[in-house]
Amino acid sequence: MTLDFLRQNGIDVDCGLELLGDEDLYNETLGDFIDESEDRLPKMQAYLEAGDMPNYAILAHSHKSDSKYLGFTTLAELSYQHEMESKANNQSYVSEHYSELMAETNRVVNIVKIYLGRD
């Protein structure tokens, strides 16, 4: 699988390469994102269900930053909105838009897993 596969699926690979320097480090960081998402996403859901917006905001911030560094532009934008709204304690916004965030997260995770041969 080549980086073009990621590009064809809407990932701004060049942004990630610019920040991380080379393809090997980029690929390693993609793998880290997958691993961290498997830990982060259940925690985000638990915080949302508990109404714990401060801790949800911390994880949304991490999700945004990782997404931005790796070139997941849409996911970074959605995560940013979740970060800002949870910091404002707007639980209704977070609840109403959570499925949208998770759908884009899952889309990106699946693309990266295919690219890395982890599917």
GROMACS elastic network, one bead per residue, 0.5 to 0.9 nm:
[ bonds ]
;  ai    aj funct       b0    kb
    1     4     6  0.80810   500
    1     5     6  0.67022   500
    1   114     6  0.82442   500
    1   115     6  0.56613   500
    1   116     6  0.75690   500
    1   117     6  0.81134   500
    2     5     6  0.56881   500
    2     6     6  0.75965   500
    2   115     6  0.73846   500
    3     6     6  0.52908   500
    3     7     6  0.64632   500
    3     8     6  0.87771   500
    3    13     6  0.71117   500
    3    23     6  0.86123   500
    3   115     6  0.79799   500
    4     8     6  0.59941   500
    4     9     6  0.85349   500
    4    13     6  0.84704   500
    5     8     6  0.51850   500
    5     9     6  0.64608   500
    5    11     6  0.88878   500
    5   111     6  0.84937   500
    5   115     6  0.70654   500
    6     9     6  0.51443   500
    6    10     6  0.66628   500
    6    11     6  0.53879   500
    6    12     6  0.78325   500
    6    13     6  0.69317   500
    6   111     6  0.71435   500
    6   112     6  0.74658   500
    6   115     6  0.71918   500
    7    10     6  0.53351   500
    7    12     6  0.62181   500
    7    13     6  0.62657   500
    7    14     6  0.88032   500
    8    11     6  0.73473   500
    9   108     6  0.85884   500
    9   111     6  0.74142   500
   10    13     6  0.88475   500
   10    71     6  0.88008   500
   10    72     6  0.77156   500
   10    73     6  0.82755   500
   10    74     6  0.87178   500
   11    14     6  0.86884   500
   11    15     6  0.89718   500
   11    70     6  0.80312   500
   11    71     6  0.54889   500
   11    72     6  0.53581   500
   11    73     6  0.70833   500
   11    74     6  0.88559   500
   11   108     6  0.83393   500
   12    15     6  0.55553   500
   12    16     6  0.68609   500
   12    17     6  0.89947   500
   12    70     6  0.74509   500
   12    72     6  0.64046   500
   12    73     6  0.70020   500
   13    16     6  0.51430   500
   13    17     6  0.61382   500
   13    18     6  0.85286   500
   13    26     6  0.87372   500
   13    70     6  0.69266   500
   13    71     6  0.56219   500
   13    72     6  0.84346   500
   14    17     6  0.50066   500
   14    18     6  0.59671   500
   14    19     6  0.86061   500
   14    70     6  0.89094   500
   14    71     6  0.74674   500
   15    18     6  0.51500   500
   15    19     6  0.64037   500
   15    20     6  0.86430   500
   15    68     6  0.83737   500
   15    69     6  0.71257   500
   15    70     6  0.69479   500
   15    71     6  0.54691   500
   16    19     6  0.52516   500
   16    20     6  0.59445   500
   16    21     6  0.80102   500
   16    22     6  0.88802   500
   16    26     6  0.66956   500
   16    68     6  0.79891   500
   16    69     6  0.54372   500
   16    71     6  0.52521   500
   16    72     6  0.88257   500
   17    20     6  0.50784   500
   17    21     6  0.52009   500
   17    22     6  0.56791   500
   17    23     6  0.65606   500
   17    25     6  0.84668   500
   17    26     6  0.63020   500
   17    69     6  0.88286   500
   17    70     6  0.79241   500
   17    71     6  0.87412   500
   18    21     6  0.55342   500
   18    22     6  0.78670   500
   19    22     6  0.87549   500
   19    26     6  0.88620   500
   19    69     6  0.66720   500
   19    70     6  0.82907   500
   20    23     6  0.81134   500
   20    25     6  0.63601   500
   20    26     6  0.59783   500
   20    29     6  0.85703   500
   20    69     6  0.79723   500
   20    70     6  0.84940   500
   21    24     6  0.87299   500
   21    25     6  0.71319   500
   21    26     6  0.75560   500
   22    25     6  0.56429   500
   22    26     6  0.61928   500
   22    27     6  0.87198   500
   23    27     6  0.59897   500
   23    28     6  0.84889   500
   24    27     6  0.51705   500
   24    28     6  0.61828   500
   24    29     6  0.85854   500
   25    29     6  0.60484   500
   25    30     6  0.85170   500
   26    29     6  0.50891   500
   26    30     6  0.61536   500
   26    31     6  0.87371   500
   26    70     6  0.75084   500
   27    31     6  0.63966   500
   27    32     6  0.87349   500
   27   116     6  0.76026   500
   28    31     6  0.51535   500
   28    32     6  0.63701   500
   28    33     6  0.87761   500
   29    33     6  0.61791   500
   29    34     6  0.87368   500
   29    70     6  0.78687   500
   30    33     6  0.50408   500
   30    34     6  0.64914   500
   30    35     6  0.88458   500
   30    70     6  0.71895   500
   30   112     6  0.69681   500
   30   113     6  0.88604   500
   30   116     6  0.82436   500
   31    34     6  0.51778   500
   31    35     6  0.63663   500
   31    36     6  0.86300   500
   31   112     6  0.80112   500
   31   113     6  0.81651   500
   31   116     6  0.75414   500
   32    35     6  0.50834   500
   32    36     6  0.59844   500
   32    37     6  0.83852   500
   33    36     6  0.51146   500
   33    37     6  0.59115   500
   33    38     6  0.86128   500
   33    63     6  0.88712   500
   33    66     6  0.70607   500
   33    67     6  0.83392   500
   33    70     6  0.87908   500
   33   109     6  0.83144   500
   34    37     6  0.51497   500
   34    38     6  0.64095   500
   34    39     6  0.89823   500
   34   109     6  0.63084   500
   34   112     6  0.77626   500
   34   113     6  0.76323   500
   35    38     6  0.53544   500
   35    39     6  0.68338   500
   35    40     6  0.88123   500
   36    39     6  0.51915   500
   36    40     6  0.58767   500
   36    41     6  0.84356   500
   37    41     6  0.56161   500
   37    42     6  0.85504   500
   37    63     6  0.80498   500
   37   105     6  0.86234   500
   37   109     6  0.82106   500
   38    41     6  0.60005   500
   38    42     6  0.72835   500
   39    42     6  0.63736   500
   39    43     6  0.69352   500
   40    43     6  0.52705   500
   40    44     6  0.61918   500
   40    45     6  0.88189   500
   40    59     6  0.68497   500
   40    63     6  0.82253   500
   41    44     6  0.50413   500
   41    45     6  0.63145   500
   41    46     6  0.86573   500
   41    59     6  0.85258   500
   41   102     6  0.83110   500
   42    45     6  0.51330   500
   42    46     6  0.61877   500
   42    47     6  0.86545   500
   43    46     6  0.50061   500
   43    47     6  0.60993   500
   43    48     6  0.84928   500
   43    56     6  0.80243   500
   43    59     6  0.81567   500
   44    47     6  0.51490   500
   44    48     6  0.61150   500
   44    49     6  0.86013   500
   44    55     6  0.80774   500
   44    56     6  0.55740   500
   44    57     6  0.87720   500
   44    59     6  0.65956   500
   44    60     6  0.77288   500
   45    48     6  0.50408   500
   45    49     6  0.61140   500
   45    50     6  0.85409   500
   45    56     6  0.82962   500
   45    98     6  0.86722   500
   46    49     6  0.51101   500
   46    50     6  0.61064   500
   46    51     6  0.85019   500
   46    52     6  0.84040   500
   46    56     6  0.86967   500
   47    50     6  0.50493   500
   47    51     6  0.59774   500
   47    53     6  0.68128   500
   47    54     6  0.86801   500
   47    55     6  0.66098   500
   47    56     6  0.55375   500
   48    51     6  0.50188   500
   48    52     6  0.60538   500
   48    53     6  0.68095   500
   48    55     6  0.89945   500
   48    56     6  0.65759   500
   48    91     6  0.76635   500
   48    94     6  0.77031   500
   48    95     6  0.72054   500
   48    98     6  0.88082   500
   49    52     6  0.77013   500
   49    95     6  0.86769   500
   50    53     6  0.85073   500
   51    54     6  0.89477   500
   51    56     6  0.85761   500
   51    89     6  0.89304   500
   51    91     6  0.68482   500
   52    55     6  0.58626   500
   52    56     6  0.62183   500
   52    57     6  0.87229   500
   52    86     6  0.87677   500
   52    89     6  0.87575   500
   52    91     6  0.87327   500
   53    57     6  0.58970   500
   53    58     6  0.86493   500
   53    85     6  0.87780   500
   53    86     6  0.50703   500
   53    87     6  0.66534   500
   53    88     6  0.83826   500
   53    89     6  0.58067   500
   53    90     6  0.79586   500
   53    91     6  0.69275   500
   53    94     6  0.88931   500
   54    57     6  0.51668   500
   54    58     6  0.65819   500
   54    86     6  0.67682   500
   54    87     6  0.62569   500
   54    89     6  0.76596   500
   55    58     6  0.51151   500
   55    59     6  0.65795   500
   55    60     6  0.86599   500
   55    86     6  0.88053   500
   56    59     6  0.53157   500
   56    60     6  0.60870   500
   56    61     6  0.85608   500
   56    82     6  0.85733   500
   56    83     6  0.77007   500
   56    86     6  0.67254   500
   56    87     6  0.85055   500
   57    61     6  0.59973   500
   57    62     6  0.86366   500
   57    82     6  0.71591   500
   57    84     6  0.74376   500
   57    85     6  0.81489   500
   57    86     6  0.52844   500
   57    87     6  0.57735   500
   58    61     6  0.51626   500
   58    62     6  0.64563   500
   58    63     6  0.87406   500
   58    83     6  0.74038   500
   58    87     6  0.87473   500
   59    62     6  0.50468   500
   59    63     6  0.60912   500
   59    64     6  0.85161   500
   59    83     6  0.80573   500
   60    64     6  0.60621   500
   60    65     6  0.86063   500
   60    79     6  0.55592   500
   60    80     6  0.70666   500
   60    81     6  0.87414   500
   60    82     6  0.62062   500
   60    83     6  0.50116   500
   60    84     6  0.88061   500
   60    86     6  0.84504   500
   61    64     6  0.50731   500
   61    65     6  0.61889   500
   61    66     6  0.86409   500
   61    79     6  0.69533   500
   61    80     6  0.67822   500
   61    82     6  0.82820   500
   61    83     6  0.55550   500
   61    84     6  0.86799   500
   62    65     6  0.51467   500
   62    66     6  0.60971   500
   62    67     6  0.83832   500
   62    79     6  0.86896   500
   63    66     6  0.53514   500
   63    67     6  0.60213   500
   63    68     6  0.85381   500
   63    75     6  0.83487   500
   63    76     6  0.72881   500
   63    79     6  0.62833   500
   63    80     6  0.84884   500
   64    67     6  0.51359   500
   64    68     6  0.60480   500
   64    69     6  0.86543   500
   64    72     6  0.89712   500
   64    75     6  0.71125   500
   64    77     6  0.71965   500
   64    78     6  0.78104   500
   64    80     6  0.56809   500
   64    82     6  0.89909   500
   64    83     6  0.79844   500
   65    68     6  0.51432   500
   65    69     6  0.62302   500
   65    70     6  0.86808   500
   65    76     6  0.69839   500
   65    79     6  0.86035   500
   65    80     6  0.86212   500
   66    69     6  0.52754   500
   66    70     6  0.62881   500
   66    71     6  0.87124   500
   66    72     6  0.84609   500
   66    76     6  0.78827   500
   67    70     6  0.52758   500
   67    71     6  0.61663   500
   67    73     6  0.69001   500
   67    74     6  0.85757   500
   67    75     6  0.62188   500
   67    77     6  0.88026   500
   67    79     6  0.83481   500
   68    71     6  0.52770   500
   68    72     6  0.57821   500
   68    73     6  0.60834   500
   68    74     6  0.89139   500
   68    75     6  0.79385   500
   68    76     6  0.52451   500
   68    77     6  0.83430   500
   69    72     6  0.77175   500
   69    76     6  0.88990   500
   70    73     6  0.84338   500
   71    74     6  0.87998   500
   71    75     6  0.89449   500
   71    76     6  0.82593   500
   72    75     6  0.54212   500
   72    76     6  0.60057   500
   72    77     6  0.87091   500
   72   108     6  0.74513   500
   73    76     6  0.51059   500
   73    77     6  0.62783   500
   73    78     6  0.87496   500
   74    77     6  0.51384   500
   74    78     6  0.62491   500
   74    79     6  0.85364   500
   74   104     6  0.76922   500
   75    78     6  0.51272   500
   75    79     6  0.59731   500
   75    80     6  0.84294   500
   75   101     6  0.71293   500
   75   104     6  0.60830   500
   75   105     6  0.64797   500
   75   108     6  0.79981   500
   76    79     6  0.50880   500
   76    80     6  0.60353   500
   76    81     6  0.87153   500
   77    80     6  0.50597   500
   77    81     6  0.64087   500
   77    82     6  0.87846   500
   78    81     6  0.52021   500
   78    82     6  0.63847   500
   78    83     6  0.86613   500
   78    97     6  0.88698   500
   78   100     6  0.81158   500
   78   101     6  0.60530   500
   78   104     6  0.84556   500
   79    82     6  0.50092   500
   79    83     6  0.60517   500
   79    84     6  0.86302   500
   79   101     6  0.69196   500
   80    84     6  0.61572   500
   80    85     6  0.85247   500
   81    84     6  0.52175   500
   81    85     6  0.60358   500
   81    86     6  0.83857   500
   81    94     6  0.86780   500
   82    85     6  0.52059   500
   82    86     6  0.58593   500
   82    87     6  0.83295   500
   82    93     6  0.80100   500
   82    94     6  0.60256   500
   82    97     6  0.81136   500
   82    98     6  0.81640   500
   82   101     6  0.82627   500
   83    86     6  0.53401   500
   83    87     6  0.60972   500
   83    88     6  0.86467   500
   83    94     6  0.89398   500
   84    87     6  0.51463   500
   84    88     6  0.63120   500
   84    89     6  0.87443   500
   84    90     6  0.87906   500
   85    89     6  0.62858   500
   85    90     6  0.51996   500
   85    91     6  0.74993   500
   85    93     6  0.67702   500
   85    94     6  0.67411   500
   86    90     6  0.54579   500
   86    91     6  0.63760   500
   86    93     6  0.81859   500
   86    94     6  0.66496   500
   87    90     6  0.75229   500
   88    91     6  0.85282   500
   89    92     6  0.87309   500
   89    94     6  0.89775   500
   90    93     6  0.55939   500
   90    94     6  0.65859   500
   90    95     6  0.88306   500
   91    94     6  0.50477   500
   91    95     6  0.59992   500
   91    96     6  0.84538   500
   92    95     6  0.51052   500
   92    96     6  0.59892   500
   92    97     6  0.85351   500
   93    96     6  0.51317   500
   93    97     6  0.60706   500
   93    98     6  0.82096   500
   94    97     6  0.53323   500
   94    98     6  0.55969   500
   95    98     6  0.52435   500
   95    99     6  0.79854   500
   96    99     6  0.74350   500
   96   100     6  0.85067   500
   97   100     6  0.53373   500
   97   101     6  0.65272   500
   97   102     6  0.88691   500
   98   101     6  0.51521   500
   98   102     6  0.62043   500
   98   103     6  0.85649   500
   99   102     6  0.50294   500
   99   103     6  0.59399   500
   99   104     6  0.86234   500
  100   103     6  0.51258   500
  100   104     6  0.63656   500
  100   105     6  0.85479   500
  101   104     6  0.54054   500
  101   105     6  0.61039   500
  101   106     6  0.86149   500
  102   106     6  0.59463   500
  102   107     6  0.84026   500
  103   106     6  0.51945   500
  103   107     6  0.61324   500
  103   108     6  0.87139   500
  104   108     6  0.61951   500
  104   109     6  0.85095   500
  105   108     6  0.52556   500
  105   109     6  0.60489   500
  105   110     6  0.85383   500
  106   110     6  0.59791   500
  106   111     6  0.84994   500
  107   110     6  0.53133   500
  107   111     6  0.62934   500
  107   112     6  0.87256   500
  108   111     6  0.51259   500
  108   112     6  0.61430   500
  108   113     6  0.85146   500
  109   112     6  0.51585   500
  109   113     6  0.60309   500
  109   114     6  0.86223   500
  110   113     6  0.50307   500
  110   114     6  0.61996   500
  110   115     6  0.85571   500
  110   118     6  0.89974   500
  110   119     6  0.74595   500
  111   114     6  0.52268   500
  111   115     6  0.61828   500
  111   116     6  0.86459   500
  112   116     6  0.60056   500
  112   117     6  0.83276   500
  112   118     6  0.82301   500
  112   119     6  0.89030   500
  113   116     6  0.51113   500
  113   117     6  0.58415   500
  113   119     6  0.52566   500
  114   118     6  0.60042   500
  114   119     6  0.53976   500
  115   118     6  0.76884   500
  115   119     6  0.86409   500
  116   119     6  0.80490   500
